[in-house]
């Protein structure tokens, strides 16, 4: 269901894939950190029984915070929410890279 953490005297709740806090700066930074961590690493292992707790514990560790309260999550609902966050983001507008053969041929022709 949700996890409550405390960071520098401020509290935030992680629920349904998002952080909520009365401190909007903390809320935004935790959501950004979580998204970056999941994008970079894939997040907690898929077989992890409580994905929300694993994410909150990692974020608390990275921010110097502590998990204060935890209610077990509904694993199927949480897994569905996190599935989209785990998807790769591909930039199809990026310029194409030339392969080795094309570079070698271009260099030989120059």
Buried (B, 14 or more C-beta within 10 A) or exposed (E): BBBBBBBEEBBBBBBBBEBBBEBEEBBEBBBEBBBEBBBEEBBBEEEBEBBBBBBBBBBBEEBEBEBEEBEEBEEEBBBEBBEEBEEEEEEEEEEEEEEEEEEEEEEEEE
